Amino acid sequence: MAQWLIKNGHLIDPANGLDDVMDIRIANGKVAAVGKSLGAEMGDDVIDASGLVVSPGFIDIHCHLREPGQEAKEDLLTGTASAAAGGFTTILTMANTRPVIDQAIIVAGMKYKIQTDALVRVEITGAVTKGLEGKELSEIGDMAQAGARAFSDDGYYVNDGRLMRAALEYASMFNLPVISHSEDCCLVADGVMHEGCVSAKLGLKGRPAEAENIAVSREIMLAEMTGGHVHIAHVSSKGAVDLIREAKAKGIKVTAEVTPHHLCLVDKTIESFDSAFKVNPPLRTNEHIVALIEGLKDGTLDAIATDHAPHAYEEKDCEFNEAPCGFAGFETAFSVLHSCLVKTEQWNLQALIQKMTAGPAAAFDWKDRGHLSVGGLADLVLIDPKKEWIVDPHAMLTRGKSCPFTGMEMVGQVVRTMVDGKWVYQDGKIIRN
Ligand code: DOR
């Protein structure tokens, strides 16, 4: 197995408190040494990482790989290629596939396919309810035993509080989180964007922020009641941030994530009627963005998650009201946040990396991920923080070619990704081992 000595990179490893120009040696798929001026050992391939940032591989606790069943949108190979290009070495895929991942046999099938097709580590979410129908609890225990790492009906809110209670109780027996897509179904009804001045002006039906706040309140109360771990997916409203902050202060087991698009885009973009901006929960306003950034800074929000949700181009290429929600997110996530928040001095690179590595690992108690400890997994990423590029979805590896950041100028890009001591991505190209 190849050995690597990566020299002179700016190593940022928040879990280990490292932020300095250092070398890192990789051997046998593990981190063999981290330090200043490490000498090459026999068989080492030396890489000069001067000017580059070396980070633990990113962890995305929310994505959609569309396999099984919707391979025209994405599959395990294209999805994980896209993840590798974005610097993600572990990703958690959601259950809203066809069939829905709601039985142990489907989890087992996925695990088998992941072994042959995936370029990065893929963890599996099982559905909370059978068929995501919100009527009957799925086989939570069996799926946990088959290897599911979380449970979620993402895409839908579990409207029946009794079922959500049972899911939290059941999942807590396996120390696993239940991920909530928190939007009250009745309040959002058939809304297609954030409810506010822009929706009124455009004559489009709105999804009020209160729908999210109300849904989050129930989840927090159920987590307190059951002692289970609820994780709030794609937080997008100021009210939700306030509620989660308060719940954490009370010691309730709640964690939360926020996406790059909710941090960097507003509802006003929809004045173009471009369906690339259609997503659930919807893009909101600056007031919400300010609260989300505050939530990241004070620890209310634990992680950045992409909600990578690719759709085939022709599905998105239609009238705004008819288009499906979501878009690809792996390949733009780091660059968008680096360009919009770090380069503008609203945030710093160390904190951004923390929320893409140690933060998600801690939220889901994935102790072996999100750090570059000696003896630990050699999952890492090299980033060129000065690289300028323009987002062009057709140059991306995902099948989801609809992207709300199309044409935007970026500063900073992932240039190499290593999983298990092997390079899987370098300068726009996938490396199959
Ligand atoms: O916009 C979204 N798309 N939000 C979700 O929660 C689900 C996702 C999808 O699966 O397309």
Residues whose N, C-alpha, C, O or C-beta is under 5 A from the ligand:
A	BS01	DOR	H64 D154 G155 K278 V279 N280 A309 C325 G326
